Amino acid sequence: MVEHKQMNQDDLAAVQRLTDAYKILRKEMARAIVGQEQVLEELMMCIFARGHAILEGVPGLAKTLMVSSLARCLKLDFNRIQFTPDLMPSDITGTEVIQEDRATGTRDFKFLEGPIFANIVLADEINRTPPKTQAALLEAMQERQASVGGKRMPMKDPFFVLATQNPIEQEGTYPLPEAQQDRFMFKIFVDYPAWEEEFDIVRMTTAIEDVELTPVLDGPAILEIQHTIRRVPVADHVIQYAMRLVRATRVLESGVPGFITDYVSWGAGPRACQYLIFGGKVRAVLHGRFHVSTEDIQAVAKPVLRHRIITNFNADAEGFTTDKIVEMLIDAIPAKEGAIAGSPDTAAVLKK
């Protein structure tokens, strides 16, 4: 059994500072963004966990404004890349140009950074660009570097990629393969606003009003938060619960629920377990707690698993979405510590 170190007084003070800063950050974001509280929380959870996110929603739901406002509140560099079919890898990573020294007459190569060299990068409509350009972005996400002219250029730190997708128009798109989607910590659905929220949006955006956002956190503070998050203790039974959720999505595992074999063709990999724990840690801290519970894992299960579960024809025909499958998994797998260790129905899912 792995020993989990308890947080010391400095860590507890750092957690309290993060909780207080999060409350201020939410109030500041509410000045520019109406509603979308769940989306904003999941975005911040991704950033504090050092992850990346896909935002999926129809046009006009303020996805770009959301990301740019968050960058201003966090006092971070922000660049937006509009992905198009003719976009080349060098258009986002940068390129080398020949520069002449007028004093000596010598010529040398100089690297001009592309828009990817920022703290927060909004990859707008990432599925509109060819795979080789997507791959350049995904290398920066995974390796936190860009390869240009045989040289490796490190990304800024902190570094986050927030990509958007339009779920309606699929003509002329290049959908991200499942292996590349796995690099994103969360897939976040941005839905239509409620009646009252849409009324406030229309009233606010049709008046003469310029919202000035006050920065709440800067880069060094976020790096400190990311370090603190990793030190939040997680009990073994919570890790086991996260593993059981993930392993229960794999059709070839013994003891998986029947609806998995009926509706799923491929399940989530080990990275899903890691992101469930990271997401659970951040959620616990943001809600003022110093430990992770199974409820935290359940709360982040949908954004972590929805793009890692591949449904089959039966699911599509009967309208079973990945979110519905995750809900059924949460209902089927016991969350209490004793039940996690000894449930006869799903004991085979977790191999000791």
Secondary structure, 3 states (H helix, E strand, C coil): CCCCCCCCHHHHHHHHHHHHHHHHHHHHHCCCCCCCHHHHHHHHHHHHCCCCEEEECCCCCCHHHHHHHHHHHCCCCEEEEECCCCCCHHHHHEEEEEEECCCCCCEEEEEEECCCCCCEEEEECHHHCCHHHHHHHHHHHHHCEEEECCEEEECCCCCEEEEEECCCCCCCCCCCCHHHHCCCCEEEECCCCCHHHHHHHHHHHCCCCCCCCCCCCCHHHHHHHHHHHHCCCCCHHHHHHHHHHHHCCCCCCCCCCHHHHHHEEECCCHHHHHHHHHHHHHHHHHCCCCCCCHHHHHHHHHHHHCCCCEECHHHHHHCCCHHHHHHHHHHHCCCCHHHHHHCCCCHHHCCC
